[in-house]
């Protein structure tokens, strides 16, 4: 048994190195999009004539759209080709980004910003493409995991450079010129994919499940919309809870339809898979910290301890350094994961990554009074987070049915987004609780403790769930060792 596994531990990207390089540029651009706009959100609000609080609508609408498009585009990628859907999503993102520099209407800007959310399908489609292109290569899972690490490293490098470039350019150039820079990069991405990437072999074909798309879209719109209402109106608002419950209830007809459908949008039976079920649950629990906790961590660092008795009182630049160190740790975690997975097993490597995230957040309970303590915690969290960001889509691809590879990788993203949306709502409510000064702008210390505990515990729960994954999960399927011609 060991003789059949050993060769896969020495595989290299080989002929896939070129396509991974092209896709790494796409992920670098994705990272720029995620970091570039943060330093200029106040400038954007002034340009559009809106209150700072209304900027939250930009994040909310984009998250909602991303939750909707990933299942559909992932399924279409399996059906008609991952490169084709990557090109379509890149074209939509580019067109939407070109709207932003040339409008001062909040409604038009919001629509363009939301449609830019199509970039979230890039990473799942890329990993599914790499997995399909490597189908006849020895050590397919190892190749995919290593390629995923490289793509995530490129993404996080883009986020770091994007944040630094955005902050520098907004002080030197007019806003419309600053907003035009990402658009140019996305247009370049389109031609990079068009010219440099070959299509995935043997698309599965089939019939697109339109009814399934409508049903899951209604469920996600109601659920995420209800969470947004809860953040705005507070946990005592009955209407908000009704909308949330409606979103959950709408999943029932969706599941029943998918079970009867001959070619479903999402094979919901995958959630019962011993290998895939824990991965999807891990992605949702991981979304709590990677998507829901970043804003609270930033605001905690900025809180003045002389005024409130907690926080670090850091400047904007010092806070950005914490974020930068965190992102660098994520790059390291993403790159190290495949090497660790080769020496133990992918399952144990995933468990270790989840434990690092949990440990890093729980360390905030005794260690939150100094800059060095917070940086130490974030390095630990970042190393585990980077490994999980890279590993979860690759793990899903290797454990999924061949006809559902894109769907499985996309589901890790969708479930992670839902986990982040729930956490964002819970953390927003928690930070507003126990605030004794009505005029205070800082969140409560009890709220920050809630954030740390929830993030730490959910990560450790994910680690426990992964222990139930079969030991040989995420390795090359035996049936594919000698593929038919």
Secondary structure by P-SEA (a helix, b strand, c coil): cccccccccccccccaaaaaaaaaaaaaaaaaaaccccccaaaaaaaaccccccaaaaaaaaaaaaaccaaaaaaaaacccaaaaaaaaaaaaaaaaaaaaccccaaaaaaaaaaaccccaaaaaaaaaaaaaaccccaaaaaaaaaaaaaaaaaaaaaaaaaaaaaaaaacccaaaaaaaaaaaaaaaaaaaaccccccccccccccaaaaaaaaaaaaaaaaaaaaaaaacccccaaaaaaaaaaaaaaaaaaaaaaaccccccccccccccccaaaaaaaaaaaacccccaaaaaaaaacccccccccccccaaaaaaaaaaaaaaaaaaaaaaaaaaaaccaaaaaaaaaaaaaaaaaacccccccaaaaaaaaaaaaaaaaaaaacaaaaaaaacccccaaaaaaaaaaaaaaaaaaaaaaaaaaaaccccccccccccaaaaaaaaaaaaaaaaaaaaaaaaccccccccccccccccc
